[in-house]
Amino acid sequence: MIQPSVRFGISEFGYAFGQDQDVEKTAPSYVSDPERILQWGYHTFHRAADGITAIDLAAEAAQDALERAGLDAGDVDLLVLAASEVPNYLNWDSSTALARELKIPHVQTLLLNEGCASGVTGLGVVAGLMAVQPEIEKVLFVAVNRVSEYHRNRMKVNNAVHSDGAVAAIVRRDHERNRWLSTVQIVDAELCDWFRNDYGGAVAPLAPQGWSSATAPAGHERVHAHFQKDPKRMRAFAEQAVARSIRVVERACHQAGLRRDEVTHFIYINDPDGISDLAPLLELPLARTNHALAAAHGHMGAADQLTALGRLLEQGAVQPGDLVALTGISIGMRWYCTLVRA
C-alpha cells in the first residue's frame, strides 16, 4: 500500500437530525404522484422544524462530536463546513458563522459547497491543508444539509427524498483509526446545469410571478430535455454513470496502492435504489453498504456518507482494518470516492 504524505483519522462523530417524517404519509403533500416516490425505497426522512437553520444543525452535530471526544471547541485548529443546500444568506460565509456559533471566532475555517460531494471530497482538501500546515493537529469537519423549501421541493429535485441533517467528525493528525487513504473525483462539466436552482442568484434573483417550488418542474425534466427525451441517449448515459461510479472507486484504490477487491464496505449517497444496483457490481452484499440507513434517513446531501460511516462503526458492522469506500455522484456533475481504513 502507498503511504499518503499526511496521516490522519477520524476519532469521533456527532449528529443532528430534523424530526422524523414518514415518507408514505407525507409524500402526497409534496407531489401529485406519491406512488413514484415510494418506489425509491425510502420509509423515513428528517425535516427540521421551521426556524432551525443549517448552522443550527451543524452546531448541534459539532457539539455532539466535541463532547464525545472530550474536547472543547477551542481545541480545534481548523473548522471545515461542507454545506450542500441553499445557504442562509448570499454573500455570507457559513463556515465563519458556524465558528461564531461555537464561540471560536478566530479559528481558521474552510467552506465547501460542491453539493453532496463536499462531505467526502472535503477530506482530500483537509489532507492538503494538513500537508502544508503542520500546525494543524485537530480538525472539526462538519457536513450539513437543510433543504430550503422555498427554493426546492425535497421530493422533486431528483430520484431521492431530500432530508435535513448534519454530521461532525473529529479529525486528528496521526490518528490510526478511520484513517484517510485517498480521494479521487471524475468530473463532467458539460452537465453542470443539472439540478441547479434557477432563481435566487445573480442571473435571476427573483422568481416569476406565481412560481413555487411545490409546482415547479422536477429536476429530472432538465435531464430529459438535455437528451431530448431520446431513450437511447438516456440509456447510454445511465450506463456511463454506473461505469464512472465503479471507475472512481478503482482510481481511489489505485491511488492508495490497493485493489478494488480489497474494499470491504461501500457507502454511497443515501439512495437505496442506487446502492442496490451498484453493490453487486462491486461484489459486495447489501449488508456491507448503507442501504438500510439510506432508507431510514433520506438523502442528507453532504452528510450522507460520514453519517453512515459513524453509524456502521457504532453498530459494529464496520470493524477495525476494514477498507471503506465513501462514494457517490453529485452536482457538477462529479463522481467521487474517498477511501478510509477503519
C-alpha positions as a printed NumPy array, in Angstrom:
array([[  0.   ,   0.   ,   0.   ],
       [  1.183,   3.527,  -0.833],
       [  1.526,   5.636,   2.303],
       [ -0.072,   9.093,   1.931],
       [  2.141,  12.094,   2.647],
       [ -0.071,  13.051,   5.589],
       [ -1.686,  10.676,   8.068],
       [ -4.927,  11.438,   9.849],
       [ -8.017,   9.636,  11.02 ],
       [-11.459,  10.292,  12.449],
       [-11.626,   9.786,  16.201],
       [-15.276,  10.648,  16.851],
       [-18.596,  11.505,  15.218],
       [-21.553,  13.663,  16.206],
       [-25.021,  14.041,  14.682],
       [-28.073,  16.265,  14.445],
       [-31.241,  15.409,  12.55 ],
       [-34.546,  17.059,  11.818],
       [-37.753,  15.47 ,  13.018],
       [-38.57 ,  12.031,  11.597],
       [-41.198,  12.075,   8.854],
       [-42.985,   9.096,   7.303],
       [-42.435,   9.101,   3.54 ],
       [-45.697,   7.366,   2.678],
       [-47.787,   9.724,   4.81 ],
       [-46.102,  12.953,   3.714],
       [-45.411,  12.294,   0.013],
       [-48.906,  13.438,  -1.118],
       [-48.2  ,  16.895,   0.296],
       [-45.099,  17.216,  -1.901],
       [-46.042,  15.518,  -5.166],
       [-49.118,  14.514,  -7.139],
       [-47.778,  11.004,  -7.798],
       [-46.676,   9.667,  -4.37 ],
       [-46.529,   6.092,  -5.674],
       [-43.461,   7.053,  -7.709],
       [-41.728,   8.314,  -4.57 ],
       [-42.385,   5.109,  -2.663],
       [-40.653,   3.104,  -5.387],
       [-37.334,   4.71 ,  -4.435],
       [-37.163,   2.643,  -1.247],
       [-37.262,   5.303,   1.491],
       [-39.529,   4.953,   4.511],
       [-38.314,   7.882,   6.676],
       [-36.705,  11.289,   6.198],
       [-35.893,  14.2  ,   8.51 ],
       [-37.477,  17.643,   8.333],
       [-36.055,  20.38 ,  10.547],
       [-38.613,  22.5  ,  12.374],
       [-39.328,  25.94 ,  10.978],
       [-36.695,  28.375,  12.209],
       [-33.978,  25.719,  12.518],
       [-31.2  ,  26.623,  10.086],
       [-28.287,  24.731,   8.604],
       [-25.981,  26.483,  11.078],
       [-28.177,  25.314,  13.973],
       [-27.956,  21.697,  12.795],
       [-24.226,  21.984,  12.118],
       [-23.549,  23.459,  15.555],
       [-25.572,  20.728,  17.278],
       [-23.654,  17.981,  15.458],
       [-20.347,  19.715,  16.205],
       [-21.099,  19.984,  19.923],
       [-22.091,  16.315,  19.972],
       [-18.787,  15.276,  18.387],
       [-16.739,  17.533,  20.67 ],
       [-18.441,  16.153,  23.785],
       [-17.912,  12.549,  22.677],
       [-14.249,  13.323,  22.038],
       [-13.808,  15.146,  25.337],
       [-12.71 ,  18.326,  23.578],
       [-13.586,  21.989,  23.787],
       [-14.287,  23.935,  20.614],
       [-11.187,  25.988,  21.374],
       [ -9.024,  22.881,  20.936],
       [ -9.775,  22.867,  17.2  ],
       [ -7.116,  24.132,  14.757],
       [ -9.324,  24.105,  11.658],
       [-13.106,  24.203,  11.22 ],
       [-14.481,  22.879,   7.926],
       [-18.115,  23.194,   6.875],
       [-19.424,  21.215,   3.9  ],
       [-22.868,  22.591,   3.038],
       [-24.99 ,  21.093,   0.278],
       [-28.067,  23.313,   0.177],
       [-29.089,  26.931,  -0.294],
       [-27.219,  28.968,   2.367],
       [-28.957,  31.121,   4.936],
       [-27.828,  34.267,   3.107],
       [-25.997,  35.274,  -0.061],
       [-22.52 ,  36.856,   0.238],
       [-22.163,  35.183,   3.631],
       [-19.575,  32.698,   4.872],
       [-21.402,  29.846,   6.586],
       [-18.158,  28.425,   7.994],
       [-17.36 ,  31.566,   9.96 ],
       [-20.991,  31.757,  11.068],
       [-20.558,  28.256,  12.487],
       [-17.336,  29.352,  14.203],
       [-19.234,  32.22 ,  15.817],
       [-21.975,  29.841,  16.94 ],
       [-19.358,  27.575,  18.531],
       [-17.699,  30.607,  20.178],
       [-14.367,  30.138,  18.397],
       [-14.434,  33.305,  16.265],
       [-10.713,  33.322,  15.407],
       [-10.254,  29.729,  14.278],
       [ -9.172,  29.051,  10.686],
       [-12.221,  27.994,   8.661],
       [-12.99 ,  26.495,   5.273],
       [-16.318,  26.454,   3.422],
       [-17.069,  23.713,   0.872],
       [-20.191,  23.807,  -1.296],
       [-19.747,  21.275,  -4.095],
       [-23.146,  19.8  ,  -3.358],
       [-23.395,  16.427,  -1.698],
       [-19.85 ,  15.579,  -2.84 ],
       [-18.25 ,  18.025,  -0.42 ],
       [-18.787,  15.855,   2.663],
       [-16.474,  13.264,   1.075],
       [-14.153,  15.17 ,  -1.253],
       [-13.548,  17.64 ,   1.569],
       [-11.45 ,  15.021,   3.351],
       [ -8.997,  15.238,   0.462],
       [ -8.907,  19.026,   0.855],
       [ -8.187,  18.571,   4.562],
       [ -5.316,  16.26 ,   3.626],
       [ -3.825,  19.024,   1.5  ],
       [ -4.14 ,  21.644,   4.228],
       [ -2.623,  19.347,   6.843],
       [  0.261,  18.571,   4.496],
       [  1.216,  22.241,   4.125],
       [  0.266,  23.388,   7.629],
       [  1.969,  21.125,  10.189],
       [  0.424,  23.193,  12.996],
       [ -2.995,  21.727,  12.196],
       [ -3.451,  18.838,  14.637],
       [ -7.22 ,  18.707,  15.168],
       [ -9.906,  19.433,  12.597],
       [-13.634,  19.73 ,  13.202],
       [-15.22 ,  18.64 ,   9.91 ],
       [-18.986,  19.269,   9.679],
       [-21.308,  18.353,   6.806],
       [-24.876,  19.663,   6.745],
       [-27.969,  19.587,   4.566],
       [-31.002,  21.756,   5.341],
       [-33.479,  21.925,   2.46 ],
       [-34.779,  25.395,   1.621],
       [-38.36 ,  24.511,   0.781],
       [-38.918,  27.901,  -0.83 ],
       [-36.276,  27.04 ,  -3.441],
       [-36.634,  23.264,  -3.719],
       [-39.279,  20.614,  -3.362],
       [-37.473,  17.913,  -1.383],
       [-39.213,  15.162,  -3.359],
       [-38.736,  16.645,  -6.854],
       [-35.037,  17.546,  -7.019],
       [-34.041,  14.112,  -8.354],
       [-34.862,  10.49 ,  -7.561],
       [-34.271,  10.96 ,  -3.836],
       [-36.173,  12.194,  -0.794],
       [-34.065,  15.097,   0.462],
       [-33.614,  15.266,   4.212],
       [-32.316,  17.648,   6.904],
       [-29.332,  16.522,   8.957],
       [-25.74 ,  17.15 ,   9.942],
       [-22.727,  15.077,  10.898],
       [-19.487,  16.205,  12.529],
       [-16.189,  14.336,  12.553],
       [-13.175,  14.995,  14.765],
       [-10.112,  14.573,  12.549],
       [ -6.735,  14.102,  14.283],
       [ -3.277,  14.037,  12.808],
       [ -1.584,  10.613,  13.155],
       [ -4.799,   9.01 ,  14.444],
       [ -4.725,   5.391,  13.274],
       [ -8.442,   4.565,  13.274],
       [-10.727,   5.542,  10.389],
       [ -7.675,   6.727,   8.537],
       [ -7.877,   8.682,   5.266],
       [ -6.083,   6.986,   2.364],
       [ -7.09 ,   8.71 ,  -0.875],
       [ -9.65 ,  10.946,  -2.578],
       [-10.477,  10.902,  -6.304],
       [-13.04 ,  12.654,  -8.498],
       [-14.34 ,  12.301, -12.067],
       [-15.997,  15.492, -13.351],
       [-18.23 ,  16.06 , -16.382],
       [-18.593,  19.839, -16.501],
       [-20.869,  19.714, -19.572],
       [-23.629,  18.659, -17.17 ],
       [-23.074,  21.416, -14.596],
       [-26.572,  22.914, -15.029],
       [-28.424,  19.799, -13.944],
       [-30.313,  20.202, -10.641],
       [-29.372,  23.868, -10.241],
       [-31.688,  26.398,  -8.566],
       [-32.856,  28.696, -11.336],
       [-33.898,  31.577,  -9.1  ],
       [-32.209,  33.446,  -6.272],
       [-28.793,  34.026,  -7.838],
       [-27.327,  36.988,  -9.735],
       [-28.695,  35.917, -13.139],
       [-32.296,  35.559, -11.978],
       [-32.598,  36.961,  -8.439],
       [-36.392,  36.825,  -8.417],
       [-38.693,  34.001,  -9.435],
       [-41.528,  34.773, -11.888],
       [-44.902,  35.795, -10.521],
       [-46.724,  32.733,  -9.227],
       [-43.694,  30.441,  -9.244],
       [-43.499,  27.895,  -6.43 ],
       [-41.144,  25.023,  -5.719],
       [-44.228,  22.945,  -4.936],
       [-45.404,  23.132,  -8.554],
       [-42.133,  23.79 , -10.414],
       [-40.876,  21.131, -12.847],
       [-38.999,  18.253, -11.277],
       [-35.223,  18.174, -11.598],
       [-35.215,  15.13 , -13.832],
       [-37.088,  17.088, -16.52 ],
       [-33.911,  19.082, -17.245],
       [-32.073,  15.778, -17.66 ],
       [-34.684,  14.514, -20.112],
       [-34.518,  17.794, -22.035],
       [-30.717,  17.541, -22.258],
       [-31.087,  14.24 , -24.098],
       [-34.164,  15.46 , -26.   ],
       [-36.047,  12.558, -24.415],
       [-34.134,  10.139, -26.638],
       [-34.287,   6.793, -24.799],
       [-31.089,   5.532, -26.438],
       [-29.069,   8.566, -25.322],
       [-30.547,   8.417, -21.836],
       [-29.788,   4.709, -21.556],
       [-26.224,   5.286, -22.751],
       [-25.701,   7.969, -20.117],
       [-27.165,   5.745, -17.396],
       [-24.661,   3.045, -18.332],
       [-21.851,   5.599, -18.38 ],
       [-22.887,   6.877, -14.929],
       [-22.696,   3.363, -13.496],
       [-19.318,   2.785, -15.149],
       [-17.976,   6.026, -13.662],
       [-19.285,   5.048, -10.226],
       [-17.194,   1.882, -10.404],
       [-14.213,   3.558, -12.048],
       [-13.867,   6.241,  -9.379],
       [-13.614,   3.55 ,  -6.696],
       [-10.969,   1.775,  -8.76 ],
       [ -8.993,   5.013,  -9.157],
       [ -9.12 ,   5.702,  -5.43 ],
       [ -7.81 ,   2.195,  -4.802],
       [ -5.046,   2.666,  -7.367],
       [ -4.04 ,   5.962,  -5.764],
       [ -3.757,   4.19 ,  -2.412],
       [ -1.885,   1.223,  -3.888],
       [ -4.802,  -1.144,  -3.246],
       [ -7.034,  -3.414,  -5.305],
       [-10.761,  -2.869,  -5.689],
       [-11.477,  -6.339,  -4.327],
       [ -9.901,  -5.256,  -1.035],
       [-12.821,  -2.867,  -0.407],
       [-14.997,  -4.411,   2.305],
       [-17.737,  -1.751,   2.596],
       [-19.435,   0.51 ,   0.074],
       [-21.038,   3.691,   1.435],
       [-22.89 ,   5.61 ,  -1.255],
       [-25.168,   8.635,  -1.161],
       [-28.424,   7.75 ,   0.591],
       [-30.073,   6.266,  -2.497],
       [-31.469,   2.789,  -1.798],
       [-32.055,   2.039,  -5.491],
       [-28.57 ,   3.162,  -6.495],
       [-26.971,   1.122,  -3.738],
       [-28.935,  -1.965,  -4.801],
       [-27.691,  -1.555,  -8.376],
       [-24.039,  -0.79 ,  -7.61 ],
       [-23.231,  -3.143,  -4.718],
       [-23.384,  -6.326,  -6.855],
       [-21.04 ,  -4.737,  -9.403],
       [-18.547,  -4.254,  -6.586],
       [-19.237,  -7.834,  -5.461],
       [-20.475,  -6.688,  -2.057],
       [-23.7  ,  -7.734,  -0.285],
       [-26.178,  -5.06 ,   0.811],
       [-25.243,  -5.831,   4.423],
       [-21.874,  -4.225,   3.695],
       [-23.445,  -0.994,   2.438],
       [-25.554,   1.843,   3.848],
       [-28.722,   0.549,   2.179],
       [-30.777,   0.249,   5.373],
       [-29.506,   3.569,   6.724],
       [-30.352,   5.294,   3.44 ],
       [-33.974,   4.169,   3.665],
       [-34.203,   5.381,   7.262],
       [-32.545,   8.795,   6.862],
       [-33.334,  10.054,   3.382],
       [-30.775,  11.895,   1.285],
       [-28.974,  14.336,   3.605],
       [-26.712,  15.725,   0.915],
       [-23.134,  16.17 ,   2.108],
       [-23.937,  14.469,   5.422],
       [-24.837,  11.046,   3.977],
       [-21.573,   9.131,   3.909],
       [-19.975,  10.28 ,   7.157],
       [-23.265,   9.696,   8.987],
       [-23.38 ,   6.18 ,   7.61 ],
       [-19.723,   5.503,   8.447],
       [-20.216,   6.673,  12.017],
       [-23.381,   4.636,  12.498],
       [-21.901,   1.471,  10.977],
       [-18.872,   1.787,  13.261],
       [-21.165,   2.184,  16.275],
       [-23.164,  -0.875,  15.222],
       [-20.013,  -2.95 ,  14.788],
       [-20.83 ,  -3.556,  11.119],
       [-17.517,  -1.895,  10.178],
       [-14.597,  -3.398,  12.068],
       [-11.004,  -2.21 ,  12.611],
       [ -8.982,  -2.827,   9.464],
       [-11.952,  -2.789,   7.097],
       [-11.495,  -0.779,   3.896],
       [-14.434,   1.552,   3.311],
       [-15.246,   3.378,   0.073],
       [-17.184,   6.615,   0.667],
       [-18.572,   7.419,  -2.743],
       [-21.375,   8.961,  -4.762],
       [-22.486,  11.269,  -7.555],
       [-23.212,  14.956,  -7.143],
       [-23.875,  18.24 ,  -8.908],
       [-21.04 ,  19.353, -11.08 ],
       [-21.519,  16.634, -12.325],
       [-18.975,  14.737, -10.275],
       [-18.353,  11.15 ,  -9.268],
       [-16.131,  10.858,  -6.211],
       [-14.583,   8.446,  -3.751],
       [-12.593,   8.664,  -0.533],
       [-11.059,   5.527,   0.942],
       [-10.943,   5.108,   4.704],
       [ -9.213,   2.34 ,   6.666],
       [-11.358,   1.691,   9.754]])
